[in-house]
Amino acid sequence: MSVVTITPEKIHHDISELIAKGVPYIDALVHYAEKNNIEIESIANIVKKSSILKEKVRTEAVGLKMVKKNESDLTDLC
């Protein structure tokens, strides 16, 4: 049995089809976690390690008014 390491790149690749269809990043990440039976906290830890995914989620969260525009830390979600 092989163990597959989940990386930010793998997650981004796996959700790219959903993103292309207009699904928001946050929703795509939640769907990915549910589909792969992964705790959302684990996905959050991986996202925090990726400057690209982290910025995409932050930008989306600002647009949804989940964080203030000048906050750079995603741990301050409302």
N, C-alpha and C positions, 0 to 999 in steps of 0.2 A: 504494500500500500504506500503510495507516494504522498508526501505532504506538499501542498501548494502554498507558497508564501504569497500573502496578499500585499501588494505594493500600491502606492498611489497611482503608478502608471497602469497597473492591471485594472484597478477600479475605474480610472478614467477611460480606459479602452472599453471596458465592459458596459459603462453607462453612456458611451458616446452615441449609440443608436437612439436611446431615449432623449438625449439632449438635442440631437438633430431633429427629432419630432416636436421639439418645443417644450419638453418636460423640464421644469425647473431643476436645478442641481440638487437642491435639498430633497425634493421628492424622488429624484433618481437615486440618490444615495440611500434613502430609506427603503425604496423598492429593492435595491441591490442587497441591502442587509437582510431584508425579509426573505428574498428569493434564495439567498445563500445560507440562511439560518445563522447569521452573524449578529452579535449584539451591536446596537447602534453606537454604543460607547467605544467599541473596537474600531468601527468605521471612523468615528470622530478622532481617535488617536492617530489613525493613518492619515486623515485629511490634514491634521495639524502639522504633519511632517512634510507636506507638499505645498510649496509656495503657490503653485498654480491652482490647485483645488481649494486651498484655503482662501485665496483671493476671490475665486468664483463664488464660493459660499458666502464670504463676507459681503461682496457686492450685492448679491441677491438678498441677504439679510438686511442690508441698509435699505434697499428698495422696498422691502416688506415692513420696514420700520421695526425690525426685531433688535437692531443695534443702532446706536447713534453713528452718524457719518464719520465723526472724528475718532471713533473707537477702533482700535486695531486688533483688539483681543477678542476672539470668538467666545471666550468664557463668560462674557458679559451679556449673553443672550437674555432677552426679557422673559 
